[in-house]
Amino acid sequence: MRATFADGGTGAFDALIGADGVHSAIRALALGKEAEFARSLGYYTAAFVLDSPPLRGLPPDAFSTLTEPGRQVAIYPIRGDRLATFFIHKADRALDDFSAEAARAALRRVYGDMNWVVPELLDRSREVAGLYFDVVEQITMPRWSQGRVALVGDACQCVSLLAGQGASMTMAGAYTLALECVFFSAATGLGQIRVSRGHGPGGARCRLPASALPLDRGQRQRVLRSGSVLTCFVYTYPARA
Ligand SMILES: Cc1cc2nc3c(=O)[nH]c(=O)nc-3n(C[C@H](O)[C@H](O)[C@H](O)COP(=O)(O)OP(=O)(O)OC[C@H]3O[C@@H](n4cnc5c(N)ncnc54)[C@H](O)[C@@H]3O)c2cc1C
């Protein structure tokens, strides 16, 4: 398949993997409009990272949160002596402007009367360059691929930050898709890749894709132990008709 990029460049590829997030453009091009798959949870979220040292009064190395009905502020240390913070609030009206100015206005309107470290956070939100602001929604799809186009991560399985573990699920999904490519390209050719939504026996710890199910227990364990799925697979995968 041929792809044309925003800068005008083109290329020919065996497959196109859309890893472009909850508002995926690849999904819109290949599988359908966002509205078909989006489930709004009725909340908005803003998030930013503070580069300077922690705010006074916060316990170090702890996730701290102030939660009230309909709104939550959370702050937690991340690598590099930085602080990550996010705000979640119930929507009082639908928004369609997600600019930094709209984000700051929403933060002031919704959280302006909160105490704790919130006033300082609101002040310091003015100094950050990357202010994330978005609707909180989940993406559920009946299928994650169309021909040679496949999706991974929030583009097809967004659980939202309310559920947590979205990044882990994204990596697990990409890992599973990569294994599917290895199994199926060796057995049948790239055109027959299946995208697995589940895990094989052993659960998430193993993360074996469905196409590995024909392997017997000993073969699966060798695959997992080897650390080299490709090598093991080539020797152990039973031929398919
Ligand atoms: C405030 C907040 C806090 C969170 N906290 C956690 C947490 O603690 N733990 C956790 O596991 N998950 C957390 N999540 C969820 C997690 O961030 C996501 O599930 C994860 O980032 C999804 O990864 P992804 O690669 O699918 O999408 P993204 O991380 O959204 O990456 C998509 C990438 O595609 C790029 N892109 C989009 N469109 C185009 C285009 N047309 N051309 C080129 N590039 C494009 C984007 O710039 C972006 O870099 C949080 C989410 C939010 C909003």
The ligand as an SDF file (V2000), in Angstrom:
LIG
                    3D

 53 58  0  0  0  0  0  0  0  0999 V2000
   -4.0990   13.1640   31.9310 C   0  0  0  0  0  0  0  0  0  0  0  0
   -3.8170   11.7320   31.5770 C   0  0  0  0  0  0  0  0  0  0  0  0
   -3.1320   10.9340   32.4780 C   0  0  0  0  0  0  0  0  0  0  0  0
   -2.8780    9.6050   32.1830 C   0  0  0  0  0  0  0  0  0  0  0  0
   -2.2020    8.8330   33.0810 N   0  0  0  0  0  0  0  0  0  0  0  0
   -1.9350    7.5520   32.7910 C   0  0  0  0  0  0  0  0  0  0  0  0
   -1.2010    6.7540   33.7040 C   0  0  0  0  0  0  0  0  0  0  0  0
   -0.8080    7.1950   34.7680 O   0  0  0  0  0  0  0  0  0  0  0  0
   -0.9480    5.4660   33.3550 N   0  0  0  0  0  0  0  0  0  0  0  0
   -1.3550    4.9420   32.1700 C   0  0  0  0  0  0  0  0  0  0  0  0
   -1.0870    3.7750   31.8920 O   0  0  0  0  0  0  0  0  0  0  0  0
   -2.0540    5.6780   31.2830 N   0  0  0  0  0  0  0  0  0  0  0  0
   -2.3450    6.9730   31.5650 C   0  0  0  0  0  0  0  0  0  0  0  0
   -3.0500    7.7310   30.6600 N   0  0  0  0  0  0  0  0  0  0  0  0
   -3.4530    7.1250   29.3900 C   0  0  0  0  0  0  0  0  0  0  0  0
   -2.2650    7.0740   28.4240 C   0  0  0  0  0  0  0  0  0  0  0  0
   -1.6630    8.3630   28.3220 O   0  0  0  0  0  0  0  0  0  0  0  0
   -2.7540    6.6440   27.0380 C   0  0  0  0  0  0  0  0  0  0  0  0
   -3.5470    5.4730   27.1490 O   0  0  0  0  0  0  0  0  0  0  0  0
   -1.5600    6.3440   26.1430 C   0  0  0  0  0  0  0  0  0  0  0  0
   -0.7280    7.4930   26.0280 O   0  0  0  0  0  0  0  0  0  0  0  0
   -2.0240    5.9420   24.7580 C   0  0  0  0  0  0  0  0  0  0  0  0
   -0.8830    5.7700   23.9510 O   0  0  0  0  0  0  0  0  0  0  0  0
   -1.0010    5.9040   22.3830 P   0  0  0  0  0  0  0  0  0  0  0  0
    0.3950    5.7360   21.8750 O   0  0  0  0  0  0  0  0  0  0  0  0
   -2.0560    5.0100   21.8620 O   0  0  0  0  0  0  0  0  0  0  0  0
   -1.5340    7.3890   22.1080 O   0  0  0  0  0  0  0  0  0  0  0  0
   -0.8350    8.7740   22.4530 P   0  0  0  0  0  0  0  0  0  0  0  0
    0.0310    8.7010   23.6630 O   0  0  0  0  0  0  0  0  0  0  0  0
   -1.9560    9.7680   22.4470 O   0  0  0  0  0  0  0  0  0  0  0  0
    0.1410    9.0210   21.2350 O   0  0  0  0  0  0  0  0  0  0  0  0
   -0.3650    9.2830   19.9510 C   0  0  0  0  0  0  0  0  0  0  0  0
    0.7230   10.0380   19.1970 C   0  0  0  0  0  0  0  0  0  0  0  0
    0.3120   10.2030   17.8370 O   0  0  0  0  0  0  0  0  0  0  0  0
    0.6150   11.5240   17.4460 C   0  0  0  0  0  0  0  0  0  0  0  0
   -0.2750   11.8860   16.3450 N   0  0  0  0  0  0  0  0  0  0  0  0
   -1.6140   12.0170   16.3730 C   0  0  0  0  0  0  0  0  0  0  0  0
   -2.0760   12.3550   15.1690 N   0  0  0  0  0  0  0  0  0  0  0  0
   -1.0020   12.4330   14.3510 C   0  0  0  0  0  0  0  0  0  0  0  0
   -0.8340   12.7380   12.9710 C   0  0  0  0  0  0  0  0  0  0  0  0
   -1.8710   13.0160   12.1750 N   0  0  0  0  0  0  0  0  0  0  0  0
    0.4140   12.7140   12.4730 N   0  0  0  0  0  0  0  0  0  0  0  0
    1.4710   12.4270   13.2510 C   0  0  0  0  0  0  0  0  0  0  0  0
    1.3670   12.1340   14.5720 N   0  0  0  0  0  0  0  0  0  0  0  0
    0.1450   12.1320   15.1060 C   0  0  0  0  0  0  0  0  0  0  0  0
    0.4060   12.3580   18.6890 C   0  0  0  0  0  0  0  0  0  0  0  0
    1.1180   13.5710   18.5860 O   0  0  0  0  0  0  0  0  0  0  0  0
    0.9690   11.4440   19.7600 C   0  0  0  0  0  0  0  0  0  0  0  0
    2.3530   11.6240   19.9130 O   0  0  0  0  0  0  0  0  0  0  0  0
   -3.3140    9.0560   30.9440 C   0  0  0  0  0  0  0  0  0  0  0  0
   -4.0080    9.8650   30.0370 C   0  0  0  0  0  0  0  0  0  0  0  0
   -4.2500   11.1900   30.3430 C   0  0  0  0  0  0  0  0  0  0  0  0
   -4.9960   12.0620   29.3490 C   0  0  0  0  0  0  0  0  0  0  0  0
  1  2  1  0
  2  3  1  0
  2 52  2  0
  3  4  2  0
  4  5  1  0
  4 50  1  0
  5  6  2  0
  6  7  1  0
  6 13  1  0
  7  8  2  0
  7  9  1  0
  9 10  1  0
 10 11  2  0
 10 12  1  0
 12 13  2  0
 13 14  1  0
 14 15  1  0
 14 50  1  0
 15 16  1  0
 16 17  1  0
 16 18  1  0
 18 19  1  0
 18 20  1  0
 20 21  1  0
 20 22  1  0
 22 23  1  0
 23 24  1  0
 24 25  2  0
 24 26  1  0
 24 27  1  0
 27 28  1  0
 28 29  2  0
 28 30  1  0
 28 31  1  0
 31 32  1  0
 32 33  1  0
 33 34  1  0
 33 48  1  0
 34 35  1  0
 35 36  1  0
 35 46  1  0
 36 37  1  0
 36 45  1  0
 37 38  2  0
 38 39  1  0
 39 40  1  0
 39 45  2  0
 40 41  1  0
 40 42  2  0
 42 43  1  0
 43 44  2  0
 44 45  1  0
 46 47  1  0
 46 48  1  0
 48 49  1  0
 50 51  2  0
 51 52  1  0
 52 53  1  0
M  END
$$$$
